[in-house]
Amino acid sequence: MRAIDLFCGAGGSSLGAMAAGVEIVAGFDVWPVAARVYAANFPRARFHLRDLAILTESDVRAIRDDLGPVDLLLASPPCADHSPARGARSRCEKSLDLPWCVWAFARVFRPRWIVVENVVQMRRWHGFWAFLYALMHLGYCVRVQVLDAADFGVPQRRRRLYIVCDREADPPGIAPRTSERIPVARVIDLDGYAYTPLRTPRRAHATIERVERALRALGRDATFLSVYYGSGPQWQTLDVPLRTVTTSGHFALVRPDGRGGHEMRMLQVDELRRAMGFPDGFDFGGCTRVDTVRMLGNAVCPPVMRAIVESLRGA
């Protein structure tokens, strides 16, 4: 099975598909940082540093003639304008319509299978049903399913929408791979990094208040994560999967300092990498911490994609 990966980013979908026995032929992204990371981890695949939104049909045909036929098309169109994290800020229509690039490649390449990943809120996109019907018009049977990475051995609660398409059969339902949810404690190195005191002159008052609310709920002897986004409790215990990793990676580990106070530090890249299900030794190409966390927050968890592709191959 040969595959290409559109909007590939760091290559989470490619990693998962490759673990399922797929040959990754090419990745496509507009971000030069992603180009460096993808090339470092998929040296046999070609990388196209292209803005897919401006490619013409003849451009796509030239790419197809160069790469040859593929069996599987993977795609993770940018999700920022679909995400609830954007709040009331205006949406970019060009970004919202990027899933149509998947249809443009499918029309030319005609792979047997297509897997599109995005945030669950993509279903509210004005073009969602038109996009599905356009894929059906190309001859695809389509299944839309919401999967949580925590059901696939990933120590993170990450619900994402997957559009799975097959030109020869109804796509199978993707069943969870495990009933055990891995706690975030397994990916955290409690003593491997430096902490700073909770109360310092430079610490934001809002941060201290957030931690104090958690301490009132959990007790002053608790070790926990302070969460810098979302509604509801802005903390979580370590005995459950991590909340969704974002492009900012805003999780602070808080623990007693042994002197009657508390200390804290941010979760580090390796901890976030493990929480995303990326393997040890994955090469981030010397990226800055900001760029690395952004890539991880935008990525597909490889174990989820592996399960999807293995289900397709066994269907």
KENUGU-25178 format. One line per field, with one value per residue (C-alpha): residue number from 1; residue in three letters; x, y negated, z negated. Coordinates in nm, 2 decimals, always signed. Layout:
REM residues N
koltor NUM:...
finu ALA:...
x X:...
y Y:...
z Z:...
This chain:
REM residues 315
koltor 1:2:3:4:5:6:7:8:9:10:11:12:13:14:15:16:17:18:19:20:21:22:23:24:25:26:27:28:29:30:31:32:33:34:35:36:37:38:39:40:41:42:43:44:45:46:47:48:49:50:51:52:53:54:55:56:57:58:59:60:61:62:63:64:65:66:67:68:69:70:71:72:73:74:75:76:77:78:79:80:81:82:83:84:85:86:87:88:89:90:91:92:93:94:95:96:97:98:99:100:101:102:103:104:105:106:107:108:109:110:111:112:113:114:115:116:117:118:119:120:121:122:123:124:125:126:127:128:129:130:131:132:133:134:135:136:137:138:139:140:141:142:143:144:145:146:147:148:149:150:151:152:153:154:155:156:157:158:159:160:161:162:163:164:165:166:167:168:169:170:171:172:173:174:175:176:177:178:179:180:181:182:183:184:185:186:187:188:189:190:191:192:193:194:195:196:197:198:199:200:201:202:203:204:205:206:207:208:209:210:211:212:213:214:215:216:217:218:219:220:221:222:223:224:225:226:227:228:229:230:231:232:233:234:235:236:237:238:239:240:241:242:243:244:245:246:247:248:249:250:251:252:253:254:255:256:257:258:259:260:261:262:263:264:265:266:267:268:269:270:271:272:273:274:275:276:277:278:279:280:281:282:283:284:285:286:287:288:289:290:291:292:293:294:295:296:297:298:299:300:301:302:303:304:305:306:307:308:309:310:311:312:313:314:315
finu MET:ARG:ALA:ILE:ASP:LEU:PHE:CYS:GLY:ALA:GLY:GLY:SER:SER:LEU:GLY:ALA:MET:ALA:ALA:GLY:VAL:GLU:ILE:VAL:ALA:GLY:PHE:ASP:VAL:TRP:PRO:VAL:ALA:ALA:ARG:VAL:TYR:ALA:ALA:ASN:PHE:PRO:ARG:ALA:ARG:PHE:HIS:LEU:ARG:ASP:LEU:ALA:ILE:LEU:THR:GLU:SER:ASP:VAL:ARG:ALA:ILE:ARG:ASP:ASP:LEU:GLY:PRO:VAL:ASP:LEU:LEU:LEU:ALA:SER:PRO:PRO:CYS:ALA:ASP:HIS:SER:PRO:ALA:ARG:GLY:ALA:ARG:SER:ARG:CYS:GLU:LYS:SER:LEU:ASP:LEU:PRO:TRP:CYS:VAL:TRP:ALA:PHE:ALA:ARG:VAL:PHE:ARG:PRO:ARG:TRP:ILE:VAL:VAL:GLU:ASN:VAL:VAL:GLN:MET:ARG:ARG:TRP:HIS:GLY:PHE:TRP:ALA:PHE:LEU:TYR:ALA:LEU:MET:HIS:LEU:GLY:TYR:CYS:VAL:ARG:VAL:GLN:VAL:LEU:ASP:ALA:ALA:ASP:PHE:GLY:VAL:PRO:GLN:ARG:ARG:ARG:ARG:LEU:TYR:ILE:VAL:CYS:ASP:ARG:GLU:ALA:ASP:PRO:PRO:GLY:ILE:ALA:PRO:ARG:THR:SER:GLU:ARG:ILE:PRO:VAL:ALA:ARG:VAL:ILE:ASP:LEU:ASP:GLY:TYR:ALA:TYR:THR:PRO:LEU:ARG:THR:PRO:ARG:ARG:ALA:HIS:ALA:THR:ILE:GLU:ARG:VAL:GLU:ARG:ALA:LEU:ARG:ALA:LEU:GLY:ARG:ASP:ALA:THR:PHE:LEU:SER:VAL:TYR:TYR:GLY:SER:GLY:PRO:GLN:TRP:GLN:THR:LEU:ASP:VAL:PRO:LEU:ARG:THR:VAL:THR:THR:SER:GLY:HIS:PHE:ALA:LEU:VAL:ARG:PRO:ASP:GLY:ARG:GLY:GLY:HIS:GLU:MET:ARG:MET:LEU:GLN:VAL:ASP:GLU:LEU:ARG:ARG:ALA:MET:GLY:PHE:PRO:ASP:GLY:PHE:ASP:PHE:GLY:GLY:CYS:THR:ARG:VAL:ASP:THR:VAL:ARG:MET:LEU:GLY:ASN:ALA:VAL:CYS:PRO:PRO:VAL:MET:ARG:ALA:ILE:VAL:GLU:SER:LEU:ARG:GLY:ALA
x +0.00:+0.14:+0.03:+0.07:+0.00:-0.15:-0.11:+0.13:+0.29:+0.54:+0.40:+0.18:-0.05:+0.25:+0.40:+0.08:+0.03:+0.39:+0.35:+0.06:+0.29:+0.23:+0.49:+0.49:+0.56:+0.53:+0.43:+0.28:+0.29:+0.34:+0.55:+0.93:+0.97:+0.75:+0.96:+1.27:+1.12:+0.94:+1.25:+1.44:+1.19:+1.08:+1.40:+1.25:+0.95:+0.95:+0.84:+0.64:+0.67:+0.36:+0.05:-0.22:-0.49:-0.34:-0.26:-0.45:-0.57:-0.28:-0.04:-0.20:-0.18:+0.19:+0.24:+0.05:+0.26:+0.58:+0.48:+0.28:-0.04:-0.12:-0.36:-0.42:-0.46:-0.41:-0.50:-0.52:-0.64:-0.56:-0.81:-0.76:-1.06:-1.28:-1.16:-1.36:-1.03:-1.07:-1.36:-1.55:-1.26:-1.34:-1.28:-1.07:-1.28:-0.97:-0.86:-1.21:-1.22:-0.89:-1.06:-1.15:-0.78:-0.84:-1.12:-0.89:-0.62:-0.88:-1.02:-0.69:-0.51:-0.82:-0.68:-0.89:-0.88:-0.89:-0.86:-0.92:-0.86:-0.98:-1.14:-1.49:-1.62:-1.54:-1.90:-2.02:-1.83:-2.07:-1.92:-1.91:-2.20:-2.11:-1.76:-1.89:-2.13:-1.85:-1.64:-1.94:-1.98:-1.63:-1.74:-1.64:-1.83:-1.79:-1.79:-1.76:-1.65:-1.52:-1.23:-1.06:-0.68:-0.71:-0.89:-0.59:-0.32:-0.23:-0.21:-0.42:-0.79:-0.80:-1.13:-1.10:-1.32:-1.21:-1.37:-1.28:-1.35:-1.33:-1.40:-1.47:-1.65:-1.82:-1.54:-1.53:-1.61:-1.29:-1.31:-1.11:-0.78:-0.78:-1.01:-0.73:-0.67:-0.31:-0.26:-0.04:+0.18:+0.34:+0.48:+0.59:+0.95:+0.88:+1.25:+1.42:+1.37:+1.41:+1.12:+1.07:+0.88:+0.51:+0.52:+0.78:+0.75:+0.74:+0.46:+0.13:-0.14:-0.38:-0.14:-0.12:-0.50:-0.54:-0.31:-0.47:-0.81:-0.67:-0.51:-0.84:-1.00:-0.72:-0.54:-0.21:-0.02:-0.13:+0.09:-0.11:-0.12:-0.24:-0.42:-0.40:-0.69:-1.05:-1.36:-1.43:-1.16:-0.82:-0.64:-0.62:-0.48:-0.20:-0.40:-0.60:-0.49:-0.37:-0.62:-0.58:-0.24:-0.26:-0.02:+0.08:+0.13:+0.01:+0.04:+0.23:+0.33:+0.28:+0.40:+0.49:+0.84:+0.90:+0.92:+0.55:+0.51:+0.48:+0.69:+0.61:+0.74:+0.59:+0.56:+0.86:+0.87:+0.96:+0.67:+0.43:+0.58:+0.50:+0.16:+0.09:+0.21:+0.51:+0.80:+1.13:+1.40:+1.16:+1.37:+1.24:+1.52:+1.66:+1.34:+1.27:+1.05:+0.77:+0.78:+0.80:+0.51:+0.31:+0.38:+0.28:-0.04:-0.14:-0.04:-0.24:-0.16:+0.02:-0.15:-0.49:-0.39:-0.23:-0.55:-0.75:-0.52:-0.50:-0.88:-0.89:-0.63:-0.83:-1.17
y +0.00:-0.34:-0.66:-1.04:-1.27:-1.61:-1.89:-1.64:-1.86:-1.65:-1.33:-1.17:-1.02:-0.90:-0.74:-0.55:-0.44:-0.33:-0.12:+0.05:+0.15:-0.14:-0.29:-0.66:-0.82:-1.19:-1.45:-1.80:-2.11:-2.48:-2.52:-2.50:-2.38:-2.08:-2.02:-1.98:-1.75:-1.54:-1.49:-1.39:-1.11:-1.00:-1.01:-0.79:-1.00:-1.31:-1.64:-1.90:-2.25:-2.37:-2.58:-2.32:-2.58:-2.74:-2.42:-2.38:-2.05:-2.03:-2.08:-1.79:-1.58:-1.66:-1.55:-1.23:-1.16:-1.21:-1.00:-0.73:-0.57:-0.56:-0.35:-0.57:-0.95:-1.09:-1.44:-1.67:-2.01:-2.29:-2.29:-2.63:-2.79:-2.50:-2.47:-2.61:-2.74:-3.02:-3.15:-3.45:-3.55:-3.57:-3.27:-3.26:-3.13:-3.02:-2.81:-2.67:-2.55:-2.37:-2.03:-2.08:-2.02:-1.66:-1.63:-1.78:-1.52:-1.24:-1.33:-1.30:-1.02:-0.81:-0.61:-0.33:-0.48:-0.83:-0.92:-1.28:-1.40:-1.72:-1.86:-1.74:-2.09:-2.04:-1.90:-2.26:-2.38:-2.52:-2.30:-1.98:-1.79:-1.92:-1.79:-1.44:-1.43:-1.53:-1.24:-1.01:-1.14:-1.03:-0.68:-0.66:-0.50:-0.73:-0.68:-0.96:-0.87:-1.04:-0.86:-0.93:-0.87:-0.75:-0.44:-0.35:-0.33:-0.71:-0.87:-1.17:-1.25:-1.37:-1.34:-1.39:-1.35:-1.09:-1.07:-0.73:-0.66:-0.34:-0.31:+0.07:+0.14:-0.03:-0.15:+0.05:-0.10:-0.16:+0.01:-0.09:+0.10:+0.10:+0.06:-0.06:-0.44:-0.52:-0.79:-1.09:-0.99:-0.73:-1.00:-1.25:-1.26:-1.40:-1.46:-1.51:-1.88:-2.20:-2.36:-2.71:-2.83:-2.88:-3.22:-3.45:-3.82:-3.74:-3.48:-3.60:-3.64:-3.45:-3.15:-3.15:-3.17:-2.88:-2.67:-2.77:-2.66:-2.32:-2.29:-2.37:-2.09:-1.83:-1.90:-2.07:-1.75:-1.67:-1.66:-1.76:-1.95:-2.31:-2.35:-2.69:-2.66:-2.54:-2.57:-2.38:-2.28:-2.42:-2.13:-1.75:-1.47:-1.24:-0.92:-0.99:-1.06:-1.41:-1.66:-1.75:-1.87:-2.21:-2.41:-2.60:-2.30:-2.48:-2.23:-2.31:-2.03:-2.14:-1.96:-2.03:-2.16:-1.98:-2.31:-2.39:-2.55:-2.44:-2.44:-2.41:-2.37:-2.34:-2.00:-1.95:-1.85:-1.48:-1.45:-1.60:-1.38:-1.07:-1.20:-1.23:-0.87:-0.97:-0.72:-0.77:-0.90:-1.10:-1.37:-1.72:-1.86:-2.10:-2.30:-2.56:-2.45:-2.68:-2.52:-2.17:-2.21:-2.37:-2.06:-1.82:-2.02:-2.00:-1.64:-1.32:-1.06:-0.78:-0.49:-0.61:-0.62:-0.29:-0.13:-0.30:-0.18:+0.17:+0.18:+0.08:+0.34:+0.61:+0.50
z +0.00:+0.11:-0.06:-0.04:-0.34:-0.28:-0.54:-0.70:-0.96:-1.17:-1.02:-1.29:-1.03:-0.83:-1.13:-1.21:-0.85:-0.82:-1.14:-0.97:-0.68:-0.44:-0.22:-0.26:+0.08:+0.01:-0.24:-0.16:-0.39:-0.35:-0.67:-0.62:-0.98:-0.90:-0.58:-0.79:-1.05:-0.79:-0.59:-0.90:-0.99:-0.64:-0.43:-0.16:-0.11:+0.11:-0.05:+0.13:-0.03:+0.14:+0.07:+0.16:+0.18:+0.50:+0.69:+1.02:+1.15:+1.39:+1.10:+0.92:+1.23:+1.27:+0.91:+0.98:+1.29:+1.08:+0.78:+0.95:+0.82:+0.45:+0.26:-0.04:-0.08:-0.43:-0.51:-0.82:-0.69:-0.94:-1.22:-1.39:-1.22:-1.31:-1.67:-1.96:-2.10:-1.85:-2.05:-1.90:-1.67:-1.30:-1.08:-0.77:-0.48:-0.29:-0.58:-0.64:-0.28:-0.27:-0.29:+0.07:+0.15:+0.04:+0.30:+0.56:+0.50:+0.47:+0.81:+0.98:+0.78:+0.73:+0.43:+0.29:-0.06:-0.21:-0.58:-0.68:-1.04:-1.20:-1.52:-1.60:-1.53:-1.16:-1.14:-1.18:-0.88:-0.62:-0.35:-0.55:-0.39:-0.04:-0.09:-0.19:+0.10:+0.34:+0.22:+0.26:+0.62:+0.69:+0.59:+0.23:-0.06:-0.35:-0.73:-0.98:-1.32:-1.64:-1.81:-2.13:-2.13:-2.49:-2.36:-2.15:-2.41:-2.40:-2.74:-2.63:-2.60:-2.24:-2.05:-1.68:-1.38:-1.12:-0.77:-0.63:-0.26:-0.06:+0.32:+0.30:-0.02:-0.32:-0.56:-0.88:-1.21:-1.41:-1.74:-2.05:-2.09:-2.47:-2.76:-2.98:-2.98:-3.04:-3.30:-3.23:-3.53:-3.30:-3.07:-3.33:-3.47:-3.82:-3.90:-3.57:-3.53:-3.73:-3.92:-4.04:-4.35:-4.30:-4.47:-4.31:-4.24:-3.86:-3.89:-3.74:-4.00:-3.78:-3.78:-4.16:-4.19:-3.95:-4.15:-4.48:-4.35:-4.27:-4.61:-4.78:-4.58:-4.59:-4.92:-4.98:-4.96:-4.60:-4.29:-3.99:-3.66:-3.63:-3.29:-3.12:-2.89:-2.86:-3.08:-3.40:-3.65:-3.53:-3.69:-3.65:-3.86:-3.73:-3.74:-3.42:-3.06:-2.99:-2.86:-2.49:-2.40:-2.23:-2.01:-2.32:-2.55:-2.85:-3.13:-3.46:-3.70:-4.06:-4.37:-4.73:-4.78:-5.11:-5.30:-5.34:-4.99:-4.63:-4.32:-3.95:-3.60:-3.25:-3.09:-2.86:-2.49:-2.56:-2.80:-2.54:-2.27:-2.48:-2.56:-2.18:-2.12:-1.92:-1.95:-2.14:-1.90:-1.68:-1.53:-1.57:-1.35:-1.61:-1.62:-1.89:-2.18:-2.05:-1.70:-1.84:-2.07:-1.79:-1.57:-1.84:-1.92:-1.55:-1.50:-1.46:-1.73:-1.54:-1.73:-1.62:-1.25:-1.28:-1.41:-1.13:-0.85:-0.99:-1.00:-0.63:-0.53:-0.71:-0.58
